[in-house]
Amino acid sequence: MYGILVWPPEELGEFLLELQRQHRVKGFGLPHLNLRQPFEWEHGEESLKKAVQGILRSHAPFRLRLGGWSSFPQGVVYLRAYGGTPFRKLHHALEPLAPPLKEIEGPSYIPHLTLALGLSPEAATELARSLPLPRCKSFVLREAALVQDAADGSLVEVARFPFSG
């Protein structure tokens, strides 16, 4: 399985990891912002790198604003993110690359950084209500990472590509 994502700035990443430790929860790999749903790729990793690089080359860096905490009914707690038109264009450019591994978000993807997975809907709602907001209110997306899942549940970075449009 592959993913295309953005790692948060160091301060925000550490803040999210500390919240995960405090509340004994975890997401899938280190905290990150998916730019599209995870997918399988059967045409060789080098061709995938070239395809992703070709798409990202046409997108300029842009600012991502952070909102508040919320939860999905599936027991997921997340920090909402807003990237406006630049995010939507990037997301739509990456989606046709390959079918999603599993249709999770559907056509109305909500940009977010996941803090916790696998909670009951009630526990997720309660946790989202109790969390402090990060000091970081926004950051600029300048690059994306192509990652692959490892057997231990972590995400291994395969390549990193700058936005250069």
Residue pairs with C-beta under 8 A, 6 or more apart in sequence:
1 38
1 39
1 40
1 101
1 148
1 149
2 38
2 39
2 40
2 41
2 48
2 98
2 146
2 147
2 148
2 158
3 34
3 36
3 38
3 39
3 146
3 147
3 148
3 149
3 155
4 34
4 35
4 36
4 52
4 94
4 97
4 144
4 145
4 146
4 147
5 32
5 33
5 34
5 35
5 144
5 145
5 147
5 155
6 32
6 33
6 35
6 64
6 141
6 143
6 144
6 145
7 13
7 30
7 32
7 145
8 16
8 31
8 32
8 33
8 113
8 136
8 139
9 136
9 139
11 135
11 136
12 31
12 66
12 113
12 134
12 136
12 139
13 30
13 31
15 134
15 135
15 136
16 31
16 79
16 113
16 115
16 134
17 30
17 31
19 115
19 131
20 26
20 27
20 31
20 115
20 116
23 116
23 127
25 77
25 115
25 116
25 117
25 119
25 127
26 116
26 117
27 114
27 115
27 116
27 117
28 114
28 117
28 149
28 153
28 155
29 147
29 149
29 153
29 154
29 155
30 154
30 155
31 113
31 114
31 115
32 113
32 114
32 145
32 155
33 64
33 81
33 111
33 112
33 113
35 90
35 91
35 94
35 144
36 91
36 94
36 95
36 97
36 100
37 95
37 100
37 101
37 102
37 103
37 104
37 105
37 109
38 100
38 101
38 102
38 149
39 97
39 98
39 99
39 100
39 101
40 98
40 101
41 48
41 98
45 158
48 146
49 146
49 158
49 159
51 97
52 94
52 97
52 144
52 146
52 159
52 161
53 159
53 161
55 93
55 94
55 97
56 90
56 144
56 161
56 162
56 163
56 164
57 161
57 164
57 165
58 93
58 165
59 86
59 89
59 90
59 93
59 163
59 164
59 165
60 86
60 163
60 164
60 165
61 140
61 141
61 142
61 163
62 83
62 84
62 86
62 87
62 140
62 141
62 163
63 83
63 138
63 139
63 140
63 141
64 81
64 82
64 83
64 87
64 111
64 138
64 139
64 140
64 141
65 81
65 82
65 83
65 137
65 138
66 79
66 80
66 81
66 82
66 133
66 134
66 136
66 137
66 138
66 139
67 79
67 80
67 81
67 82
68 79
68 80
68 133
69 77
69 78
69 79
69 80
69 115
69 128
69 129
69 131
69 133
70 77
70 78
70 80
70 112
70 128
71 77
71 78
71 119
71 121
71 124
71 125
71 127
71 128
72 78
72 124
73 121
74 121
75 116
75 117
75 118
75 119
75 120
75 121
75 123
75 124
76 114
76 116
76 117
76 119
76 124
77 114
77 115
77 116
77 119
77 124
77 127
77 128
77 131
78 112
78 113
78 114
78 115
78 128
79 112
79 113
79 115
79 134
80 110
80 111
80 112
81 87
81 111
81 112
81 113
82 111
83 90
83 111
83 141
87 111
91 109
91 111
115 127
115 131
116 124
116 127
119 127
141 163
142 162
142 163
143 160
143 161
143 162
143 163
144 160
144 161
144 163
145 157
145 158
145 159
145 160
145 161
146 157
146 158
146 159
146 160
146 161
147 155
147 156
147 157
147 158
148 155
148 156
148 158
149 155
149 156
150 156
